[in-house]
Amino acid sequence: MRTNIVHIGATELNYEIRKIVDVAHEIARMSGQPIQWENIGDPIQKGESLPLWMKEIVASHAMKDETYGYSPTKGLLETREFLAKRRNSQGNVKIDANDILFFNGLGDAVSKVYGFLRREARVIGPSPAYPTHSSAEAAHSGYPPITYRLDPARGWMPDLEELRNKVKYNESIAGIMIINPDNPTGAVFPREIIEEMVQIAREYKLFLVADEIYINMVYNGKECTPISEVVEEVPAIALKGISKEFPWPGGRCGWMEVYNHHKDPMFELYIQSILNAKMLEVSSTTLPQAVIPEVMSNPEYINWQKERNSFFEKRSQMIGKIFSDCPGVIVNPPDGAFYVSVVFDAPLGENMHLKMPGADIKSYIDKLCPPGVEPDRKFVYHLLGSRNICVVPLSSFVTDLRGFRCTLLEKDDQKFEETYRTIAEAIQEFLKS
Ligand SMILES: Cc1ncc(COP(=O)(O)O)c(C=O)c1O
């Protein structure tokens, strides 16, 4: 090429959650056995079905001609008014329909949030981190992500001292990102932690990005504090969506609520640039936006959510039981979302391995694990090759911790228990090999 056509952040884009799928398909072909998918957070793929009343609402809207047209750039006014009213009845920050902007899923919102930041301005995020955020942030700057640690030994609570110090000594940090409830850890951060983060943002004149896509998926008696309850005058963006909550990930529908943008001219200009960028794309998908008010105000909605959360609570407790007797790893049963991260706390050696069922699979997996491969990646490939279970290595979530992430989504109790007992047994075989 006459001119370098590669974007400055091209090497920062990585989404192992989907990359591993090709390897898994190859293992399924070679072994002739199905894969137990524990890699991706798609409840539909894992056999969840939307309740009939919700499908009927979607179907009735699908019969209306107007749902086939473009929506306004910010999103349907009626839906934004509904969401603003709902927010105002819960949070202490008051918003109106103009403070809400729809996207084609939060993936689209995330790429705009970082893509339209000035290149030198950085957003510090959690480690481990959901890669859609960390990769988009790093790609916009051309440098690796800047992170604060979530500590597995303290129930995945953030290291606020590290956060404060990094913010204090790195002037390029303009924002703090938090995912609450968190992916990949399943942690729900207590109110005091969110308040302290807001305080750091206030002191150093930063803005906040709170990814709250799992905000209504909380259990084990925990409560999750939306940023709107504690943000007061600090500029902030809350990201919400229906991919996990309805769950309708294929609807590609999420939205941004902006708090306090009129209080800071620079933040206001930044938000305006995101809106202008969305205008160039015309609008986001109309049908899922159209159904939101009717679904969320349906009398069945709250009970149905409670039932769903008690399913995840049961899964979380099963995880607690299975891993209570599994030396060599730290496992915090999740309190929110539907992921669990297993962290190795025993030292991992180069020669650790799992026995493969045949020479062809062994040779295929060995090629994927050359000398020097991350040990958790090796464990994940060996688990796939030896037991047809597909999880994601923690090292692909921007962290020095070694482990893997899996999900609570399996609907069948027996299959769930069997999968996790097999994983626990594979951990012991790997550590003792
Ligand atoms: C924390 C978090 N944010 C955003 C997304 C993306 O959601 P969407 O389907 O709305 O693009 C996900 C998907 O897994 C997620 O876990």
The ligand as an ORCA input file, in Angstrom:
! r2SCAN-3c Opt
* xyz 0 1
  C     -21.778     -5.368     29.793
  C     -22.322     -5.437     28.395
  N     -22.525     -4.313     27.711
  C     -22.982     -4.323     26.456
  C     -23.274     -5.510     25.802
  C     -23.765     -5.464     24.392
  O     -25.142     -5.523     24.343
  P     -25.998     -5.327     23.023
  O     -26.573     -6.660     22.680
  O     -27.057     -4.327     23.400
  O     -25.089     -4.818     21.948
  C     -23.066     -6.726     26.480
  C     -23.292     -8.010     25.804
  O     -22.956     -9.078     26.268
  C     -22.575     -6.687     27.806
  O     -22.345     -7.809     28.505
*
